[in-house]
Every structure is written in structure tokens, then in C-alpha cells.
Amino acid sequence: MSDFADVTALRARAGEPYPDRAEYDVDLHPGWAIRGKPNGGYLLAMLARAGCLVVGTRDPLAVSAHYLRAPNPGPAEIRAQVIRRGRRVSTSRASMWQGGKVCIETLISSGRLPEAPAEWSGRPAPAMPAPEDCVEATAGAFTVELLDHIELRIDPATAPKPRPTGTPVVRFWFRLRDGAEPDVLTTLLAVDSGPPTIFNLARYGWAPTVELTVLVRGAPAPGWMRCESHATLLGGGWFDEEAALWDSTGALVAQARQLALTTSEQRPDGPAPDNPANP
């Protein structure tokens, strides 16, 4: 079992089973965090797993989460409920609770991902230098526990270091450090693992996700995955971020969009910090 599969495992609670709902105990691992707070994509993978289990499906197809408060590492619970069972698509709800308070509310559409290649794609994989020719993301002055478990290689043309580029676009390679090949749930982590795109606008600091939607388009092939993310609008302390993820064959395997807060002021003359990932 990979590290990621292990830390996203669910333990069904003992007791009388119910046909349309289930409760699971989970342990939020401190190593899959950024500055002490579990990464949003890591949490989303656990919620998607619970949503599929409760309706008896194999693959998440679309997952939409509202992050109400940031949980801490340690014990938590997931409450999952069937909304609708269908022949091709089923819908469920999964929420994460800690300390008697709901932290994340999620809707999951699930079923079975197509196994045949896409008939058409309007989003080809971007040209990037090979991973060994890209900039390895490091924690630097920040505490980024997540980097002990994932490897990010940022395209030098979009790297916020040593100076922001002025365009809120970041491209990077992604893989798990333990050598495990990516699976469907790994895509939910990957699309939320890169540096905030607004670092390239010299806006640094905490960037908490408020809402995140991921469309899973296919199971990834073995090898590095590449991701391109960009922001469209920054204002009033809010920004959006869209991401697309391709596997090693160049197939588009996930798309994501999120709304996030920015908690820092612009520092036009300062170098970019080392913090590589979204909380």
C-alpha cells in the first residue's frame, strides 16, 4: 500500500448498517499538511472515497467541496449519505467533522470512468522541460510537511522564484515520493498541490481554499503527471484558480477550479518565498 493510500484510509464505524448512510473514522496525518494544516486536496481524496463507498461506486467523477473551517491533524470523522443511486451516475454527500463541528461539506458524483481514449480534447498537455530540468519545490523558511511525501518540479518559465513573473500561471510536474504510481484519488491531491498562482503577482502568504471542484476525466497512466494552473481575477482579498492535469501519456485526467482567499499584501520588490503549495 502506498503512503497516500494509507493516510486516506477509512475505518467504518461498527454498529447496525444503514442502507443510505455511513460513518467513518479517519486520522488526519500531520505529514500531509502545509504549516500544520492538512492540504485541501488530501482531505478531498478521503471525502471522495467515502462518497463512493456509501453508494457502491468505483470512481469519483465530479467532487465539489466547501471548506468551512480548517481541521487539525488528528482524529476526525466522515459522515456519508446517499442522495441518489443511478445506473451510470450516483450522487452522495460526505462531510468531515472534528470536535463536534463540521469542517468540510462535499457533494460527489460517481460511477465508472471511461477506459477508452478521449474522442476529442481541446486542452493538449503544455510543453515543459523534463522534470530534471525544472525547479524542485522546497519548503525554505516555511513549514511544508506535504513535500516530504510529494515531489513538485516547477517549470522555470513559471517559477515564482527568484522573482515573480507578473503572470499568475504555474506549470509543474507531480509524483509521489514513495514511488507509488498515481491513481484516481491522487489526481484530487495533485490539482491542489502547486504554489498559489498569485505568488507570480507578488502576493505571498496564506491562501486558504473556500470552494474547490474537481472533474476527474480518466485514470492516470504510470509516471509523472503535469499540471498547469492559472488565475483569472484577483480582487478584494479573493482570487480564483483553474488547473488542468495530464498524465505521462499526455491524456487530460482532471480539471479543477477553486475560490480562495489571499491574506497578504503585495510586495512588488520582494523575492518570492519558498512556500510551494496551497493549504
C-alpha positions as a Python dict, from the first residue, in 0.01 Angstrom:
ca = {
    (1, 'M'): (0, 0, 0),
    (2, 'S'): (131, 348, -86),
    (3, 'D'): (172, 619, 177),
    (4, 'F'): (-115, 811, 17),
    (5, 'A'): (-350, 512, 22),
    (6, 'D'): (-259, 453, 384),
    (7, 'V'): (-326, 811, 501),
    (8, 'T'): (-657, 832, 312),
    (9, 'A'): (-789, 503, 453),
    (10, 'L'): (-1131, 499, 618),
    (11, 'R'): (-1249, 287, 912),
    (12, 'A'): (-1619, 212, 905),
    (13, 'R'): (-1781, 252, 1243),
    (14, 'A'): (-1919, -63, 1400),
    (15, 'G'): (-2289, -94, 1455),
    (16, 'E'): (-2614, -152, 1271),
    (17, 'P'): (-2556, -83, 899),
    (18, 'Y'): (-2786, 161, 726),
    (19, 'P'): (-2855, 134, 351),
    (20, 'D'): (-2825, 504, 276),
    (21, 'R'): (-2563, 642, 512),
    (22, 'A'): (-2235, 551, 680),
    (23, 'E'): (-1987, 694, 925),
    (24, 'Y'): (-1611, 655, 908),
    (25, 'D'): (-1326, 735, 1143),
    (26, 'V'): (-1015, 888, 988),
    (27, 'D'): (-676, 1006, 1108),
    (28, 'L'): (-559, 1334, 958),
    (29, 'H'): (-186, 1284, 920),
    (30, 'P'): (41, 1576, 1018),
    (31, 'G'): (279, 1495, 733),
    (32, 'W'): (26, 1582, 460),
    (33, 'A'): (-8, 1942, 570),
    (34, 'I'): (111, 2294, 500),
    (35, 'R'): (215, 2494, 804),
    (36, 'G'): (32, 2247, 1026),
    (37, 'K'): (-299, 2239, 836),
    (38, 'P'): (-392, 1935, 622),
    (39, 'N'): (-384, 2004, 248),
    (40, 'G'): (-726, 2052, 89),
    (41, 'G'): (-668, 1800, -190),
    (42, 'Y'): (-559, 1538, 61),
    (43, 'L'): (-881, 1590, 257),
    (44, 'L'): (-1086, 1585, -62),
    (45, 'A'): (-950, 1241, -150),
    (46, 'M'): (-1080, 1096, 177),
    (47, 'L'): (-1422, 1253, 128),
    (48, 'A'): (-1443, 1127, -231),
    (49, 'R'): (-1350, 777, -112),
    (50, 'A'): (-1633, 788, 144),
    (51, 'G'): (-1879, 920, -113),
    (52, 'C'): (-1803, 632, -349),
    (53, 'L'): (-1820, 371, -75),
    (54, 'V'): (-2161, 474, 52),
    (55, 'V'): (-2322, 439, -294),
    (56, 'G'): (-2111, 140, -402),
    (57, 'T'): (-1936, 301, -699),
    (58, 'R'): (-1574, 278, -811),
    (59, 'D'): (-1468, 622, -933),
    (60, 'P'): (-1538, 984, -839),
    (61, 'L'): (-1643, 1180, -1148),
    (62, 'A'): (-1709, 1524, -1002),
    (63, 'V'): (-1632, 1636, -648),
    (64, 'S'): (-1730, 1977, -508),
    (65, 'A'): (-1625, 2081, -159),
    (66, 'H'): (-1692, 2383, 62),
    (67, 'Y'): (-1420, 2432, 323),
    (68, 'L'): (-1594, 2577, 627),
    (69, 'R'): (-1306, 2557, 875),
    (70, 'A'): (-960, 2404, 864),
    (71, 'P'): (-931, 2079, 1062),
    (72, 'N'): (-620, 1994, 1261),
    (73, 'P'): (-411, 1679, 1234),
    (74, 'G'): (-557, 1402, 1446),
    (75, 'P'): (-882, 1206, 1468),
    (76, 'A'): (-1183, 1316, 1265),
    (77, 'E'): (-1496, 1157, 1127),
    (78, 'I'): (-1665, 1148, 788),
    (79, 'R'): (-2041, 1118, 757),
    (80, 'A'): (-2158, 999, 416),
    (81, 'Q'): (-2510, 981, 279),
    (82, 'V'): (-2668, 853, -41),
    (83, 'I'): (-2856, 1117, -237),
    (84, 'R'): (-2931, 911, -546),
    (85, 'R'): (-2821, 577, -687),
    (86, 'G'): (-2820, 556, -1067),
    (87, 'R'): (-2710, 314, -1335),
    (88, 'R'): (-2436, 540, -1473),
    (89, 'V'): (-2403, 815, -1213),
    (90, 'S'): (-2475, 813, -841),
    (91, 'T'): (-2469, 1112, -608),
    (92, 'S'): (-2367, 1125, -244),
    (93, 'R'): (-2284, 1376, 26),
    (94, 'A'): (-1984, 1349, 257),
    (95, 'S'): (-1893, 1583, 540),
    (96, 'M'): (-1587, 1591, 763),
    (97, 'W'): (-1631, 1661, 1133),
    (98, 'Q'): (-1385, 1732, 1410),
    (99, 'G'): (-1452, 1840, 1767),
    (100, 'G'): (-1826, 1836, 1709),
    (101, 'K'): (-1806, 2087, 1425),
    (102, 'V'): (-1839, 2036, 1051),
    (103, 'C'): (-1521, 2132, 863),
    (104, 'I'): (-1596, 2038, 501),
    (105, 'E'): (-1917, 1970, 309),
    (106, 'T'): (-1883, 1776, -17),
    (107, 'L'): (-2106, 1655, -299),
    (108, 'I'): (-1975, 1364, -507),
    (109, 'S'): (-2098, 1235, -843),
    (110, 'S'): (-1950, 891, -901),
    (111, 'G'): (-1967, 593, -1131),
    (112, 'R'): (-1711, 441, -1364),
    (113, 'L'): (-1452, 638, -1556),
    (114, 'P'): (-1423, 567, -1930),
    (115, 'E'): (-1144, 330, -2024),
    (116, 'A'): (-1127, 427, -2393),
    (117, 'P'): (-917, 726, -2504),
    (118, 'A'): (-1093, 1061, -2533),
    (119, 'E'): (-1268, 1125, -2864),
    (120, 'W'): (-1151, 1489, -2868),
    (121, 'S'): (-957, 1722, -2642),
    (122, 'G'): (-929, 2097, -2671),
    (123, 'R'): (-664, 2117, -2399),
    (124, 'P'): (-338, 1950, -2504),
    (125, 'A'): (-66, 1899, -2247),
    (126, 'P'): (161, 2207, -2229),
    (127, 'A'): (519, 2184, -2346),
    (128, 'M'): (751, 2177, -2045),
    (129, 'P'): (1115, 2099, -1975),
    (130, 'A'): (1180, 1749, -1844),
    (131, 'P'): (1134, 1712, -1466),
    (132, 'E'): (1509, 1700, -1410),
    (133, 'D'): (1541, 2039, -1583),
    (134, 'C'): (1272, 2203, -1368),
    (135, 'V'): (1294, 2373, -1028),
    (136, 'E'): (1233, 2141, -734),
    (137, 'A'): (990, 2293, -485),
    (138, 'T'): (1141, 2327, -139),
    (139, 'A'): (995, 2442, 191),
    (140, 'G'): (1259, 2703, 267),
    (141, 'A'): (1156, 2929, 554),
    (142, 'F'): (804, 2788, 561),
    (143, 'T'): (693, 2457, 710),
    (144, 'V'): (554, 2249, 423),
    (145, 'E'): (516, 1899, 558),
    (146, 'L'): (350, 1783, 236),
    (147, 'L'): (680, 1798, 48),
    (148, 'D'): (805, 1502, 250),
    (149, 'H'): (552, 1293, 54),
    (150, 'I'): (517, 1457, -287),
    (151, 'E'): (769, 1584, -538),
    (152, 'L'): (699, 1901, -737),
    (153, 'R'): (918, 2021, -1022),
    (154, 'I'): (818, 2371, -1139),
    (155, 'D'): (868, 2489, -1497),
    (156, 'P'): (1140, 2760, -1471),
    (157, 'A'): (937, 2986, -1702),
    (158, 'T'): (658, 3000, -1441),
    (159, 'A'): (850, 2964, -1115),
    (160, 'P'): (781, 3247, -866),
    (161, 'K'): (1144, 3231, -752),
    (162, 'P'): (1369, 3419, -757),
    (163, 'R'): (1127, 3689, -880),
    (164, 'P'): (756, 3675, -965),
    (165, 'T'): (685, 3659, -1338),
    (166, 'G'): (394, 3905, -1332),
    (167, 'T'): (156, 3647, -1485),
    (168, 'P'): (-48, 3423, -1250),
    (169, 'V'): (36, 3095, -1424),
    (170, 'V'): (227, 2799, -1278),
    (171, 'R'): (320, 2473, -1450),
    (172, 'F'): (470, 2183, -1258),
    (173, 'W'): (538, 1809, -1258),
    (174, 'F'): (394, 1596, -978),
    (175, 'R'): (462, 1250, -835),
    (176, 'L'): (451, 1069, -500),
    (177, 'R'): (788, 1040, -327),
    (178, 'D'): (742, 678, -222),
    (179, 'G'): (742, 568, -585),
    (180, 'A'): (375, 466, -591),
    (181, 'E'): (209, 521, -926),
    (182, 'P'): (-78, 771, -941),
    (183, 'D'): (-437, 656, -918),
    (184, 'V'): (-770, 834, -949),
    (185, 'L'): (-767, 974, -594),
    (186, 'T'): (-412, 1101, -643),
    (187, 'T'): (-544, 1343, -906),
    (188, 'L'): (-751, 1518, -636),
    (189, 'L'): (-432, 1582, -442),
    (190, 'A'): (-224, 1682, -743),
    (191, 'V'): (-453, 1962, -867),
    (192, 'D'): (-431, 2131, -525),
    (193, 'S'): (-61, 2082, -459),
    (194, 'G'): (110, 2358, -658),
    (195, 'P'): (218, 2705, -545),
    (196, 'P'): (-60, 2965, -545),
    (197, 'T'): (-58, 3130, -885),
    (198, 'I'): (-80, 3475, -727),
    (199, 'F'): (275, 3430, -600),
    (200, 'N'): (363, 3538, -953),
    (201, 'L'): (176, 3864, -884),
    (202, 'A'): (393, 3917, -575),
    (203, 'R'): (104, 3828, -345),
    (204, 'Y'): (251, 3596, -86),
    (205, 'G'): (119, 3429, 224),
    (206, 'W'): (-165, 3206, 334),
    (207, 'A'): (-415, 3125, 57),
    (208, 'P'): (-696, 2917, 214),
    (209, 'T'): (-936, 2740, -21),
    (210, 'V'): (-1303, 2826, 25),
    (211, 'E'): (-1454, 2609, -251),
    (212, 'L'): (-1292, 2350, -477),
    (213, 'T'): (-1448, 2150, -759),
    (214, 'V'): (-1259, 1872, -937),
    (215, 'L'): (-1373, 1689, -1251),
    (216, 'V'): (-1196, 1355, -1290),
    (217, 'R'): (-1170, 1268, -1660),
    (218, 'G'): (-969, 947, -1656),
    (219, 'A'): (-743, 716, -1458),
    (220, 'P'): (-381, 834, -1490),
    (221, 'A'): (-113, 622, -1653),
    (222, 'P'): (203, 545, -1452),
    (223, 'G'): (469, 814, -1433),
    (224, 'W'): (495, 1186, -1372),
    (225, 'M'): (182, 1399, -1409),
    (226, 'R'): (200, 1758, -1527),
    (227, 'C'): (-27, 2040, -1411),
    (228, 'E'): (-96, 2393, -1534),
    (229, 'S'): (-286, 2636, -1312),
    (230, 'H'): (-383, 2998, -1365),
    (231, 'A'): (-584, 3274, -1201),
    (232, 'T'): (-837, 3489, -1384),
    (233, 'L'): (-929, 3754, -1127),
    (234, 'L'): (-772, 3889, -808),
    (235, 'G'): (-957, 4149, -604),
    (236, 'G'): (-1100, 4230, -265),
    (237, 'G'): (-892, 3961, -98),
    (238, 'W'): (-1027, 3687, -325),
    (239, 'F'): (-886, 3501, -623),
    (240, 'D'): (-981, 3205, -839),
    (241, 'E'): (-757, 2930, -968),
    (242, 'E'): (-816, 2686, -1251),
    (243, 'A'): (-599, 2379, -1300),
    (244, 'A'): (-567, 2103, -1558),
    (245, 'L'): (-378, 1778, -1503),
    (246, 'W'): (-230, 1544, -1766),
    (247, 'D'): (-76, 1202, -1716),
    (248, 'S'): (252, 1073, -1860),
    (249, 'T'): (85, 991, -2195),
    (250, 'G'): (-46, 1346, -2235),
    (251, 'A'): (-407, 1249, -2158),
    (252, 'L'): (-613, 1504, -1967),
    (253, 'V'): (-713, 1328, -1643),
    (254, 'A'): (-850, 1606, -1419),
    (255, 'Q'): (-973, 1964, -1423),
    (256, 'A'): (-1026, 2184, -1119),
    (257, 'R'): (-1147, 2527, -1019),
    (258, 'Q'): (-1133, 2687, -679),
    (259, 'L'): (-1213, 3009, -497),
    (260, 'A'): (-957, 3114, -238),
    (261, 'L'): (-872, 3397, -2),
    (262, 'T'): (-548, 3587, -5),
    (263, 'T'): (-431, 3712, 332),
    (264, 'S'): (-127, 3918, 233),
    (265, 'E'): (-45, 4249, 72),
    (266, 'Q'): (151, 4296, -249),
    (267, 'R'): (527, 4324, -211),
    (268, 'P'): (643, 4423, -560),
    (269, 'D'): (1013, 4438, -480),
    (270, 'G'): (1045, 4130, -264),
    (271, 'P'): (1162, 3786, -371),
    (272, 'A'): (910, 3506, -377),
    (273, 'P'): (903, 3283, -70),
    (274, 'D'): (966, 2911, -87),
    (275, 'N'): (616, 2800, 16),
    (276, 'P'): (517, 2575, -277),
    (277, 'A'): (164, 2466, -208),
    (278, 'N'): (-192, 2567, -139),
    (279, 'P'): (-329, 2498, 208),
}
